[in-house]
Structure formats: structure tokens, C-alpha cells
Amino acid sequence: AQTVTQSQPEMSVQEAETVTLSCTYDTSENNYYLFWYKQPPSRQMILVIRQEAYKQQNATENRFSVNFQKAAKSFSLKISDSQLGDTAMYFCAFTHLPNQLIWGAGTKLIIKP
Amino acid sequence: GAGVSQSPSNKVTEKGKDVELRCDPISGHTALYWYRQRLGQGLEFLIYFQGNSAPDKSGLPSDRFSAERTGESVSTLTIQRTQQEDSAVYLCASTEQASGSADTQYFGPGTRLTVL
């Protein structure tokens, strides 16, 4: 069975600091996709970043980057220069076609002023 | 539309009643998904539509749950004879393309269902 594990239920950092959220997954597939989604209190799930497993280069989106370690089945999210607006639940998700996302339990991230 | 919309935003119902939750996907998106999110947990996949067909219903938790989609647009998730364990936020998402790709899923704001 394919599973996604987020081992950090909650994290908090000071504004402007860098924080890393961890995610591990289990699959026997070779081709798949990984995602980080953000869910603020508004409940709207927003895509932060995605990574295709066949790409060796780590994905980057502005202050957000990932450390994708395929052999270790690890997909961590780094947020640089954290901002108050980054406060949210962060979910790691995995999909092997067809397009059914398998989700981790989430990490609650609090950015303190 | 500009984004995925869902209605109602909140629904409170009594145990044993039926409820209908509606999702309007982004115009032109062929794939539509329903998820359930219990308090403090991640998302559970319920059902996936490709056009008006549902090739994957594997996540529906019981025969009290059903969903349909018409006109390759609006989808309705129906829960019959609601139980207290059905209380959750129900999220809908849509993507542009058919299965065979892993397009980004765009989510609606969800419907919070409370069964008393």
C-alpha cells in the first residue's frame, strides 16, 4: 500500500527564519508525483510546489524549495525567510496515475512575529 | 468560473437525514474529485470523475454515499441517512486533463458538514 507520513504534527518558528517540513512516502512505483499543499484557516487547499519523480533536480518556487531524495523516499519542504502569511497546515501528497492523491496527516506551521 | 466553488459552505443536519453537497469545478476541467477531511486529519479520497463517468469509486465509505456529475460540470455528493461519523469537511477539486497526467488539483473551499 502506498502511504505518506509527516512526522511533525506541529512546528513554530520566528518570522524570517528558515523551516523544513519532513515527508516520507512508501511506494513500489518508479514514476510518480509529489506535492506540497498549504491549507490556511480559510480551508482553501493551495498548491505550494510539485515534483516529478523522474526529475533529479529539486523543484523551487520563490521562497519554497524541496529536497527530494528518491532512494530514501523522502520529500521535505524548505521555507526560507518565513512570513506570517505562511502560517497554515501543510500537507504532503503523492500520486501514481490515475490521479488519486494520497495524503499525509499534515504539519501545523506557526510563524511567530 | 474563476475557481472551484462549493455549496453550502456549512451544513448542520440531524442524524438520519439526507444531505446534498454541490461542487462547481473550474470551467473546462474534465476531472473532478471529492475528498473528506476529518478534524485534524489529512484528506481521504472518496471518488473521481472523468467527464460524467466515475472510473474510481473506491473511496466511498459505504453505500450511503453516492455522487453524480452532469454536463461535465457540476457534481453532487449525496449522503443518505447521515451518521455522526460523517461530520467532516468535504472538499472538491478539479483538474484540466484526463487521467494519464498528474495535473495540479485546484480545490474549492469545502463544505463543513456537522451531523447532530
Interface residues (C-beta under 8 A of the other chain):
Chain A: V4 Y33 F35 Y37 S42 R43 Q44 M45 I46 L47 R50 E52 F91 A93 T95 L97 P98 N99 Q100 L101 I102 W103 G104 A105 G106
Chain B: A31 Y33 Y35 G40 Q41 G42 L43 E44 F45 Y48 P55 D56 G59 V89 L91 A93 T95 S99 G100 S101 A102 D103 T104 Q105 Y106 F107 G108 P109 G110 R112
